Amino acid sequence: MNGSYSKRIISKEDKPSLVKLFMNYENEVYGEVQTSEGELQEILEFIPAGDRIGLWKDGDLVAISILTEKDHRLPSLILGKPDENIGMYIEEMATELIKSARARKEHISDSKTIILSANLDAEKRTFKKIGFTPTRYWFQMKKNLEGLDNPSIPSSYRISEFNPDTEAQSLYETFEEVFSDHFDYHKSEFQEFIKRFQRPSFDPTLWYLLKEENDMVGFILCSVNEETEMGEISHLGIRKDWRRKGLAHLLLSYSFLKLNERGMKTAALSVDSDSYTDATIVYEKAGMYVYRGFTRYDLKV
């Protein structure tokens, strides 16, 4: 890397450069912008300075590395300007990411796993060259929110908005049960779970709980992006004893209607292509389609 390049912490003053990089990448790779300026502001405000590093070339931001932590996982991001030098950008930023990750686990004995997503062949080749291993293939699925029907809710069930003051513990227990048999499950503590409530994007009126009498049997957790007019479904789950009854479809249909009422034009979610619950089939029956695929890469540190 010659002298025209430099690396440093990304500051709040760099927001215009960060927005430009994301817009460039997402328009080129996805065909649309999916990340709002508000979400990028969250990166600048809530990611520790040492975990958000940028690579500049002649004054332009051409790549970033972002490190976050969730129990044994370090869900992270390396994003480079999609040009002929992207492989070099990724290698440079991986050095920073791995250094931050090793510093994070310096005083603990358990291993941590850095998790990255790759969309482009150049990203996949470079991640493998660095030592990352492909572990899973994922789909982003979408639905256009138009011409929606009001779902019919069976009389034995009811759907309500989440109340974090009274239902946090029961949602946590249901969440843990639902995902206990999923890929890469790792039990989280209650205090870790409720950190979700502190995120700026958290809106309890977009978290919907499905109940049968006094039993919480499922949930769907959503958020809205008013800039892109896309609603995101981050988690959908039905407890084991209530699966195969069409309840996931019911929650999806309900959330589509609510997201549309909030002004969203599309809804999106990510799904493991190897999901044993045949989640992809459930989503397709609800009118969703595969918009793009991406590969998860892991590296233990």
C-alpha positions in Angstrom: 0.0 0.0 0.0 1.6 3.2 -1.1 1.7 6.6 0.5 -1.5 7.8 -1.0 -3.4 5.6 1.5 -4.0 6.1 5.2 -6.0 4.4 7.9 -7.7 6.1 10.9 -10.7 6.0 13.2 -14.0 7.0 11.4 -15.3 10.1 13.2 -18.7 11.8 13.2 -17.2 14.4 10.8 -16.7 11.6 8.3 -20.4 10.8 8.0 -20.7 12.2 4.4 -17.9 10.0 3.3 -19.4 7.0 5.0 -22.8 7.7 3.4 -21.1 8.0 0.0 -19.3 4.7 0.4 -22.4 2.8 1.4 -24.5 4.3 -1.4 -21.8 3.4 -4.0 -21.5 -0.2 -2.7 -25.2 -0.9 -2.3 -26.2 0.6 -5.6 -23.5 -1.4 -7.4 -24.1 -4.7 -5.6 -27.8 -4.6 -4.5 -29.2 -2.3 -7.2 -30.6 -0.1 -4.5 -29.7 1.7 -1.2 -30.7 -0.4 1.8 -28.9 1.4 4.6 -30.2 4.7 5.8 -28.2 7.7 7.0 -29.8 7.1 10.4 -28.3 3.6 10.6 -24.9 5.0 9.7 -25.3 7.6 12.4 -25.8 4.8 14.9 -22.5 3.3 13.8 -20.7 6.6 14.6 -22.5 7.0 17.9 -22.6 3.5 19.4 -19.6 1.6 18.0 -16.5 2.3 20.1 -14.0 4.5 18.2 -11.3 1.7 18.0 -13.8 -0.7 16.4 -14.6 1.6 13.4 -11.7 2.1 11.1 -11.6 3.7 7.7 -9.2 3.4 4.8 -8.7 6.6 2.7 -7.1 7.0 -0.7 -6.3 10.5 -1.8 -8.8 11.8 0.7 -11.7 9.5 -0.3 -13.0 6.8 2.0 -12.6 3.5 0.1 -13.1 0.9 2.8 -14.2 0.4 6.4 -14.0 -2.3 9.2 -16.7 -2.4 11.9 -16.5 -4.8 14.9 -19.4 -5.6 17.2 -19.9 -8.2 19.8 -22.7 -10.6 20.7 -21.9 -13.4 23.2 -19.3 -15.7 21.5 -19.9 -14.0 18.1 -18.3 -10.9 16.7 -20.7 -9.9 13.9 -18.6 -7.5 11.8 -18.4 -5.7 8.6 -15.7 -5.1 6.0 -17.0 -3.0 3.1 -14.8 -1.7 0.3 -15.5 0.4 -2.7 -16.4 -2.1 -5.5 -13.6 -1.4 -7.9 -10.5 -3.3 -9.1 -8.7 -2.8 -5.8 -11.4 -4.2 -3.5 -9.3 -7.3 -2.6 -6.5 -5.1 -1.4 -9.0 -2.9 0.6 -10.4 -6.0 2.3 -7.0 -7.3 3.2 -6.0 -4.0 4.8 -9.2 -3.7 6.8 -9.1 -7.4 7.9 -5.8 -6.6 9.6 -7.5 -3.9 11.7 -10.6 -6.1 12.4 -8.6 -9.0 13.6 -6.4 -6.8 15.8 -9.5 -5.3 17.4 -11.1 -8.8 17.9 -8.0 -10.1 19.6 -7.8 -7.1 21.9 -11.4 -7.7 22.8 -10.7 -11.3 24.0 -7.4 -10.6 25.6 -8.6 -11.2 29.1 -10.9 -14.1 28.5 -10.2 -17.8 27.8 -13.2 -18.5 25.5 -12.7 -18.2 21.8 -14.6 -15.6 19.8 -15.7 -15.9 16.2 -15.6 -13.0 13.7 -18.5 -13.2 11.3 -18.5 -11.5 7.9 -20.8 -11.5 4.9 -19.7 -11.7 1.3 -21.7 -10.7 -1.7 -19.1 -10.5 -4.4 -16.7 -13.1 -5.7 -13.8 -10.8 -5.0 -14.9 -10.6 -1.4 -15.3 -14.4 -1.1 -11.8 -15.0 -2.6 -10.2 -12.5 -0.3 -11.9 -13.7 2.9 -10.7 -17.3 2.2 -7.2 -16.0 1.4 -7.1 -14.3 4.8 -8.2 -17.5 6.6 -12.0 -17.1 6.9 -14.1 -20.2 6.3 -17.5 -20.2 4.5 -20.0 -21.6 6.9 -23.5 -20.8 5.6 -25.4 -19.4 2.6 -28.2 -16.9 3.3 -30.9 -15.3 1.3 -32.4 -11.9 1.6 -36.0 -12.2 0.8 -38.4 -9.3 0.0 -42.0 -8.6 -0.6 -43.7 -5.6 -2.2 -46.3 -4.2 0.2 -49.2 -3.5 -2.1 -52.7 -5.0 -2.4 -52.5 -6.6 1.0 -55.5 -8.5 2.5 -56.3 -8.2 6.2 -55.4 -11.5 7.7 -58.0 -13.6 9.5 -56.9 -14.4 13.0 -58.4 -17.6 14.5 -60.6 -17.0 17.5 -58.3 -19.0 19.8 -55.3 -16.7 19.1 -54.6 -13.0 19.5 -51.8 -10.7 18.3 -50.7 -7.8 20.4 -47.9 -5.2 20.5 -45.0 -6.0 22.8 -45.0 -4.3 26.2 -41.3 -4.1 27.4 -42.4 -3.2 31.0 -44.4 -6.4 31.6 -43.5 -8.9 28.9 -39.7 -8.7 28.6 -39.0 -11.9 30.6 -41.7 -14.0 28.8 -40.5 -12.9 25.4 -36.9 -13.7 26.3 -37.9 -17.2 27.4 -39.9 -17.8 24.2 -37.1 -16.4 22.1 -34.5 -18.7 23.7 -36.8 -21.7 23.3 -37.6 -21.0 19.6 -33.9 -20.6 18.6 -32.4 -23.3 20.8 -32.3 -25.8 17.9 -31.1 -23.3 15.2 -27.7 -23.1 13.6 -25.0 -21.5 15.9 -27.4 -21.1 18.8 -25.7 -19.8 21.9 -27.8 -19.1 25.0 -27.9 -15.5 25.9 -28.5 -14.0 29.4 -31.6 -11.9 30.0 -29.5 -8.7 30.5 -27.9 -9.3 27.1 -31.4 -9.8 25.5 -32.8 -6.5 26.8 -30.0 -4.5 25.3 -32.1 -4.8 22.2 -34.5 -2.3 23.8 -31.7 0.3 23.9 -31.2 0.5 20.2 -32.4 3.6 18.5 -34.3 1.5 15.9 -36.3 -0.3 18.7 -40.0 0.4 18.5 -42.2 -1.9 20.7 -45.2 -1.1 18.5 -43.5 -3.0 15.7 -42.8 -6.1 17.8 -45.8 -8.4 17.6 -46.6 -11.3 20.0 -48.9 -14.2 19.1 -50.7 -15.7 22.1 -53.1 -18.6 22.8 -54.9 -17.9 26.0 -52.0 -17.2 28.5 -49.3 -18.9 26.3 -47.0 -16.8 24.2 -46.5 -19.1 21.2 -44.7 -16.8 18.7 -43.4 -13.4 17.8 -42.3 -11.3 14.9 -39.9 -8.4 15.5 -39.8 -5.6 13.0 -38.3 -2.1 12.4 -38.9 0.6 9.7 -36.5 2.5 7.6 -38.3 5.7 6.6 -35.5 6.8 4.2 -35.5 3.6 2.1 -39.2 2.9 2.8 -38.3 -0.7 3.6 -39.4 -2.6 6.7 -37.1 -5.2 8.2 -38.2 -8.4 9.9 -35.2 -9.3 12.2 -36.7 -12.3 13.9 -39.8 -14.5 13.4 -40.3 -17.5 15.7 -43.0 -20.1 16.6 -42.6 -22.4 19.6 -42.1 -26.1 18.6 -45.5 -27.4 19.8 -47.3 -24.8 17.7 -45.4 -25.2 14.4 -46.9 -26.5 11.2 -50.2 -24.8 11.9 -49.8 -21.8 9.6 -49.0 -19.4 12.4 -45.7 -18.1 10.9 -47.7 -17.2 7.8 -50.3 -15.4 10.0 -47.6 -13.3 11.7 -46.0 -12.5 8.4 -49.3 -11.3 6.9 -50.1 -9.3 10.0 -46.6 -7.6 10.0 -46.8 -6.8 6.2 -50.1 -5.0 6.8 -48.7 -3.0 9.8 -45.5 -2.1 8.0 -47.5 -0.9 5.0 -49.6 1.3 7.4 -46.3 2.8 8.5 -45.5 3.9 5.0 -43.2 1.0 4.0 -43.2 0.0 0.3 -41.3 -3.3 0.8 -40.5 -5.7 3.6 -37.3 -7.7 3.9 -35.7 -10.4 6.0 -32.7 -12.7 5.9 -33.0 -16.5 6.1 -30.6 -19.4 6.3 -30.9 -21.4 3.1 -30.4 -24.6 5.1 -33.1 -23.8 7.6 -34.5 -27.2 8.8 -37.8 -25.5 9.5 -38.2 -24.9 5.7 -38.5 -21.2 6.5 -37.8 -20.3 2.8 -40.9 -22.2 1.8 -43.0 -20.4 4.4 -41.8 -17.0 3.2 -42.4 -17.8 -0.4 -46.0 -18.9 0.4 -46.4 -15.4 2.0 -45.5 -13.8 -1.3 -41.8 -13.2 -0.6 -39.1 -13.7 -3.2 -35.3 -14.2 -3.1 -33.8 -10.8 -3.8 -30.1 -11.8 -3.3 -27.8 -14.3 -1.7 -24.8 -13.8 0.5 -22.3 -16.1 2.2 -21.3 -16.1 5.9 -17.6 -16.4 6.6 -16.2 -17.2 10.1 -12.7 -16.9 11.7 -12.0 -17.9 15.3 -9.7 -15.7 17.3 
